[in-house]
Amino acid sequence: YIADKHSKAGDGMNFTRTFWNNAALHMAAGPVPEGAPKTADSCQSKWSCISTLFKVVDKLSNASGVSYDFEKGANIDDEGETMWMDYISVCIKNPDAKAFKKKGWLHFEKLQGVI
């Protein structure tokens, strides 16, 4: 939904309350999503998490000295472990980046034109 309607966000990808209400209605009209019924607040919260992860993966994919693959992530082996831990703690300062040590993030490419 957001990928199709992102032009409504304006600068900074800040969506209005009406947008989030419509996103929740869109989720309710489609196949039954897992978990609790989707609300405007839950959609906005999920988007916040997704945009944070996008920024982490974007930093990794553009980092000097780090090879990033959208399927294998940073693909760090035992030899690169020290560099990886230094990079995570000093350069990114985001514990969420640890998740991409050996795996990619399938939403990254789709969101590149959105965020």
Residue pairs with C-beta under 8 A, 6 or more apart in sequence:
1 22
1 23
1 26
1 27
2 15
2 23
2 47
2 114
3 110
3 111
3 113
3 114
5 19
5 22
5 23
6 13
6 114
8 15
8 16
8 19
9 15
9 19
13 51
13 114
13 115
15 23
15 44
15 47
17 40
20 40
20 41
20 43
20 44
21 40
23 38
23 40
23 43
24 38
24 39
24 40
24 42
24 43
27 33
27 38
27 43
28 37
28 38
36 42
50 107
50 111
51 115
52 96
53 96
53 105
53 107
54 107
54 108
54 111
54 115
55 115
56 92
56 94
56 96
56 97
56 100
57 68
57 100
57 104
57 105
57 108
58 108
58 115
59 91
59 92
59 94
59 97
60 66
60 68
60 73
60 74
60 92
60 97
60 100
61 68
61 70
61 108
63 87
63 91
65 83
65 87
66 74
66 87
67 74
67 75
68 74
68 100
68 104
69 75
69 104
70 104
70 105
70 106
70 108
70 109
71 103
71 104
72 102
72 103
72 104
73 99
73 100
73 101
73 102
73 103
73 104
73 105
74 84
74 100
74 101
74 102
75 102
76 83
76 84
76 101
76 102
84 101
88 94
88 95
88 97
88 98
